[in-house]
Amino acid sequence: MLEVSPRILFLNYEITRDSLNSAYTAQLINTVVANGSLKYDRTPPIQPITGDLELQVLDAAQQIITTLYISNPLDKSVEFVNDSGELQQKMISLETAQFSVRLQVEPGASSAILKRITGPDPENIILLKTSIL
């Protein structure tokens, strides 16, 4: 029996928010597949909120294999020292941003769907569907 070596998939995206109508678009910049295994991530997964992104990895039958959540890459928290010498935090809303997702390639994975979370409704807005292998 042929054994498949473990692989890591890197998906590089760009997301844009139209400032006039608040519509979101995403495009895949590129994909990279490398041999190897991801190390165990000890940081707890984020609890998604409205505006965050959801990435679903699907098999050929369109069944979900893996779901990942990504903090909204268009909303950045910046810390700086104010005029009084105190540390201050400010949220900045970007119109466009690039971000990367890395994941272990599961056997049978065939596509990925990037969604924007719009609320508690499970039917979030699909931004992009991509064939991954």
Contact map, one row per residue, 1 for C-alpha under 8 A:
1110000000000000000000000000000000000000000000000000000000000000000000000000000000000000000000000000000000000000000000000000000000000
1111000000000000000000000000000000000000000000000000000000000000000000000000000000000000000000000000000000000000000000000000000000000
1111100000000000000000000000000000000000000000000000000000000000000000000000000000000000000000000000000000000000000000000000000000000
0111110000000000000000000000000000000000000000000000000000000000000000000000000000000000000000000000000000000000000000000000000000000
0011111000000000000000000000000000110000000000000000000000000000000000000000000000000000000000000000000000000000000000000000000000000
0001111100000000000000000000000000111000000000000000000000000000000000000000000000000000000000000000000110000000000000000000000000000
0000111110000000000000000000000011111000000000000000000000000000000000000000000000000000000000000000000110000000000000000000000000000
0000011111000000000000000000000011111100000000000000000000000000000000000000000000000000000000000000011110000000000000000000000000000
0000001111100000000000000000001111000000000000000000000000000000000000000000000000000000000000000000011110000000000000000000000000000
0000000111110000000000000000001110000000000000000000000000000000000000000000000000000000000000000001111000000000000000000000000000000
0000000011111000000000000001111100000000000000000000000000000000000000000000000000000000000000000001110000000000000000000000000000000
0000000001111100000000000001111000000000000000000000000000000000000000000000000000000000000000000111100000000000000000000000000000000
0000000000111110000000000111110000000000000000000000000000000000000000000000000000000000000000000111000000000000000000000000000000000
0000000000011111000000000111100000000000000000000000000000000000000000000000000000000000000000011110000000000000000000000000000000000
0000000000001111100000011110000000000000000000000000000000000000000000001100000000000000000000011100000000000000000000000000000000000
0000000000000111110000011100000000000000000000000000000000000000000000000100000000000000000000111000000000000000000000000000000000000
0000000000000011111001111000000000000000000000000000000000000000000000000100000000000000000001110000000000000000000000000000000000000
0000000000000001111111110000000000000000000000000000000000000000000000000000000000000000000000100000000000000000000000000000000000000
0000000000000000111111100000000000000000000000000000000000000000000000000000000000000000000000100000000000000000000000000000000000000
0000000000000000011111000000000000000000000000000000000000000000000000000000000000000000000000000000000000000000000000000000000000000
0000000000000000011111100000000000000000000000000000000000000000000000000000000000000000000000000000000000000000000000000000000000000
0000000000000000111111110000000000000000000000000000000000000000000000000000000000000000000000000000000000000000000000000000000000000
0000000000000000111011111000000000000000000000000000000000000000000000000000000000000000000000000000000000000000000000000000000000000
0000000000000011110001111100000000000000000000000000000000000000000000000000000000000000000000000000000000000000000000000000001000000
0000000000000011100000111110000000000000000000000000000000000000000000000000000000000000000000000000000000000000000000000000001000000
0000000000001111000000011111000000000000000000000000000000000000000000000000000000000000000000000000000000000000000000000000001100000
0000000000001110000000001111100000000000000000000000000000000000000000000000000000000000000000000000000000000000000000000000000100000
0000000000111100000000000111111000000000000000000000000000000000000000000000000000000000000000000000000000000000000000000000000001000
0000000000111100000000000011111000000000000000000000000000000000000000000000000000000000000000000000000000000000000000000000000000000
0000000000111000000000000001111100000000000000000000000000000000000000000000000000000000000000000000000000000000000000000000000000000
0000000011110000000000000001111110000000000000000000000000000000000000000000000000000000000000000000000000000000000000000000000000010
0000000011100000000000000000011111000000000000000000000000000000000000000000000000000000000000000000000000000000000000000000000000000
0000001111000000000000000000001111100000000000000000000000000000000000000000000000000000000000000000000000000000000000000000000000000
0000001110000000000000000000000111110000000000000000000000000000000000000000000000000000000000000000000000000000000000000000000000000
0000111100000000000000000000000011111000000000000000000000000000000000000000000000000000000000000000000000000000000000000000000000000
0000111100000000000000000000000001111100000000000000000000000000000000000000000000000000000000000000000000000000000000000000000000000
0000011100000000000000000000000000111110000000000000000000000000000000000000000000000000000000000000000100000000000000000000000000000
0000000100000000000000000000000000011111000000000000000000000000000000000000000000000000000000000000001100000000000000000000000000000
0000000000000000000000000000000000001111100000000000000000000000000000000000000000000000000000000000000000000000000000000000000000000
0000000000000000000000000000000000000111110000000000000000000000000000000000000000000000000000000000000000000000000000000000000000000
0000000000000000000000000000000000000011111100000000000000000000000000000000000000000000000000000000000000000000000000000000000000000
0000000000000000000000000000000000000001111100000000000000000000000000000000000000000000000000000000000000000000000000000000000000000
0000000000000000000000000000000000000000111110000000000000000000000000000000000000000000000000000000000000000000000000000000000000000
0000000000000000000000000000000000000000111111000000000000000000000000000000000000000000000000000000000000000000000000000000000000000
0000000000000000000000000000000000000000001111100000000000000000000010000000000000000000000000000000000000000000000000000000000000000
0000000000000000000000000000000000000000000111110000000000000000000011100000000000000000000000000000000000000000000000000000000000000
0000000000000000000000000000000000000000000011111000000000000000000010000000000000000000000000000000000000000000000000000000000000000
0000000000000000000000000000000000000000000001111101100000000000000011100000000000000000000000000000000000000000000010000000000000000
0000000000000000000000000000000000000000000000111111000000000000000000000000000000000000000000000000000000000000000010100000000000000
0000000000000000000000000000000000000000000000011111000000000000000000000000000000000000000000000000000000000000000111100000000000000
0000000000000000000000000000000000000000000000001111100000000000000000110000000000000000000000000000000000000000000111000000000000000
0000000000000000000000000000000000000000000000011111110000000000000011111000000000000000000000000000000000000000000110000000000000000
0000000000000000000000000000000000000000000000010011111000000000000011110000000000000000000000000000000000000000011110000000000000000
0000000000000000000000000000000000000000000000000001111100000000001111000000000000000000000000000000000000000000111110000000000000000
0000000000000000000000000000000000000000000000000000111110000000001111000000000000000000000000000000000000000001111000000000000000000
0000000000000000000000000000000000000000000000000000011111000001111100000000000000000000000000000000000000000001110000000000000000000
0000000000000000000000000000000000000000000000000000001111100001111000000000000000000000000000000000000000001111100000000000000000000
0000000000000000000000000000000000000000000000000000000111111111110000000000000000000000000000000000000000001111100000000000000000000
0000000000000000000000000000000000000000000000000000000011111111100000000000000000000000000000000000000000011110000000000000000000000
0000000000000000000000000000000000000000000000000000000001111110000000000000000000000000000000000000000000011110000000000000000000000
0000000000000000000000000000000000000000000000000000000001111110000000000000000000000000000000000000000000000000000000000000000000000
0000000000000000000000000000000000000000000000000000000001111111000000000000000000000000000000000000000000000000000000000000000000000
0000000000000000000000000000000000000000000000000000000001111111100000000000000000000000000000000000000000000000000000000000000000000
0000000000000000000000000000000000000000000000000000000111100111111000000000000000000000000000000000000000000000000000000000000000000
0000000000000000000000000000000000000000000000000000000111100011111000000000000000000000000000000000000001001000000000000000000000000
0000000000000000000000000000000000000000000000000000000111000001111100000000000000000000000000000000000000000000000000000000000000000
0000000000000000000000000000000000000000000000000000011110000001111110000000000000000000000000000000000000000000000000000000000000000
0000000000000000000000000000000000000000000000000000011100000000011111000000000000000000000000000000000000000000000000000000000000000
0000000000000000000000000000000000000000000011110001111000000000001111100000000000000000000000000000000000000000000000000000000000000
0000000000000000000000000000000000000000000001010001111000000000000111111000000000000000000000000000000000000000000000000000000000000
0000000000000000000000000000000000000000000001010011100000000000000011111000000000000000000000000000000000000000000000000000000000000
0000000000000000000000000000000000000000000000000011100000000000000001111110000000000000000000000000000000000000000000000000000000000
0000000000000010000000000000000000000000000000000001000000000000000001111111000000000000000000001110000000000000000000000000000000000
0000000000000011100000000000000000000000000000000000000000000000000000011111000000000000000011111000000000000000000000000000000000000
0000000000000000000000000000000000000000000000000000000000000000000000011111100000000000001111000000000000000000000000000000000000000
0000000000000000000000000000000000000000000000000000000000000000000000001111110000000000001111000000000000000000000000000000000000000
0000000000000000000000000000000000000000000000000000000000000000000000000011111000000000111100000000000000000000000000000000000000000
0000000000000000000000000000000000000000000000000000000000000000000000000001111100000000111100000000000000000000000000000000000000000
0000000000000000000000000000000000000000000000000000000000000000000000000000111110000011110000000000000000000000000000000000000000000
0000000000000000000000000000000000000000000000000000000000000000000000000000011111000011100000000000000000000000000000000000000000000
0000000000000000000000000000000000000000000000000000000000000000000000000000001111111111000000000000000000000000000000000000000000000
0000000000000000000000000000000000000000000000000000000000000000000000000000000111111111000000000000000000000000000000000000000000000
0000000000000000000000000000000000000000000000000000000000000000000000000000000011111100000000000000000000000000000000000000000000000
0000000000000000000000000000000000000000000000000000000000000000000000000000000011111100000000000000000000000000000000000000000000000
0000000000000000000000000000000000000000000000000000000000000000000000000000000011111110000000000000000000000000000000000000000000000
0000000000000000000000000000000000000000000000000000000000000000000000000000000011111111000000000000000000000000000000000000000000000
0000000000000000000000000000000000000000000000000000000000000000000000000000001111001111100000000000000000000000000000000000000000000
0000000000000000000000000000000000000000000000000000000000000000000000000000001111000111110000000000000000000000000000000000000000000
0000000000000000000000000000000000000000000000000000000000000000000000000000111100000011111000000000000000000000000000000000000000000
0000000000000000000000000000000000000000000000000000000000000000000000000000111000000001111100000000000000000000000000000000000000000
0000000000000000000000000000000000000000000000000000000000000000000000000011110000000000111110000000000000000000000000000000000000000
0000000000000000000000000000000000000000000000000000000000000000000000000011110000000000011111000000000000000000000000000000000000000
0000000000000000000000000000000000000000000000000000000000000000000000000111000000000000001111100000000000000000000000000000000000000
0000000000000000100000000000000000000000000000000000000000000000000000000111000000000000000111111000000000000000000000000000000000000
0000000000000001111000000000000000000000000000000000000000000000000000000100000000000000000011111000000000000000000000000000000000000
0000000000000111100000000000000000000000000000000000000000000000000000000100000000000000000001111100000000000000000000000000000000000
0000000000000111000000000000000000000000000000000000000000000000000000001100000000000000000001111110000000000000000000000000000000000
0000000000011110000000000000000000000000000000000000000000000000000000001000000000000000000000011111000000000000000000000000000000000
0000000000011100000000000000000000000000000000000000000000000000000000001000000000000000000000001111100000000000000000000000000000000
0000000001111000000000000000000000000000000000000000000000000000000000000000000000000000000000000111110000000000000000000000000000000
0000000001110000000000000000000000000000000000000000000000000000000000000000000000000000000000000011111000000000000000000000000000000
0000000111100000000000000000000000000000000000000000000000000000000000000000000000000000000000000001111100000000000000000000000000000
0000000111000000000000000000000000000100000000000000000000000000000000000000000000000000000000000000111110000000000000000000000000000
0000011110000000000000000000000000001100000000000000000000000000000000000000000000000000000000000000011111000000000000000000000000000
0000011110000000000000000000000000000000000000000000000000000000000000000000000000000000000000000000001111101000000000000000000000000
0000000000000000000000000000000000000000000000000000000000000000100000000000000000000000000000000000000111111000000000000000000000000
0000000000000000000000000000000000000000000000000000000000000000000000000000000000000000000000000000000011111000000000000000000000000
0000000000000000000000000000000000000000000000000000000000110000000000000000000000000000000000000000000001111100000000000000000000000
0000000000000000000000000000000000000000000000000000000011110000100000000000000000000000000000000000000011111110000000000000000000011
0000000000000000000000000000000000000000000000000000000011110000000000000000000000000000000000000000000000011111000000000000000000111
0000000000000000000000000000000000000000000000000000000011110000000000000000000000000000000000000000000000001111100000000000000011111
0000000000000000000000000000000000000000000000000000001111000000000000000000000000000000000000000000000000000111110000000000000011110
0000000000000000000000000000000000000000000000000000011111000000000000000000000000000000000000000000000000000011111000000000011111000
0000000000000000000000000000000000000000000000000000111100000000000000000000000000000000000000000000000000000001111100000000011110000
0000000000000000000000000000000000000000000000000000111000000000000000000000000000000000000000000000000000000000111110000001111100000
0000000000000000000000000000000000000000000000000111110000000000000000000000000000000000000000000000000000000000011111000001111000000
0000000000000000000000000000000000000000000000011111110000000000000000000000000000000000000000000000000000000000001111110001100000000
0000000000000000000000000000000000000000000000000110000000000000000000000000000000000000000000000000000000000000000111111001100000000
0000000000000000000000000000000000000000000000001100000000000000000000000000000000000000000000000000000000000000000011111101000000000
0000000000000000000000000000000000000000000000000000000000000000000000000000000000000000000000000000000000000000000011111100000000000
0000000000000000000000000000000000000000000000000000000000000000000000000000000000000000000000000000000000000000000001111111000000000
0000000000000000000000000000000000000000000000000000000000000000000000000000000000000000000000000000000000000000000000111111000000000
0000000000000000000000000000000000000000000000000000000000000000000000000000000000000000000000000000000000000000000000001111100000000
0000000000000000000000000000000000000000000000000000000000000000000000000000000000000000000000000000000000000000001111101111110000000
0000000000000000000000000000000000000000000000000000000000000000000000000000000000000000000000000000000000000000001111000011111000000
0000000000000000000000000000000000000000000000000000000000000000000000000000000000000000000000000000000000000000111100000001111110000
0000000000000000000000011100000000000000000000000000000000000000000000000000000000000000000000000000000000000000111100000000111110000
0000000000000000000000000110000000000000000000000000000000000000000000000000000000000000000000000000000000000000111000000000011111000
0000000000000000000000000000000000000000000000000000000000000000000000000000000000000000000000000000000000000011110000000000011111100
0000000000000000000000000001000000000000000000000000000000000000000000000000000000000000000000000000000000000011100000000000000111110
0000000000000000000000000000000000000000000000000000000000000000000000000000000000000000000000000000000000000111000000000000000011111
0000000000000000000000000000001000000000000000000000000000000000000000000000000000000000000000000000000000001111000000000000000001111
0000000000000000000000000000000000000000000000000000000000000000000000000000000000000000000000000000000000001110000000000000000000111
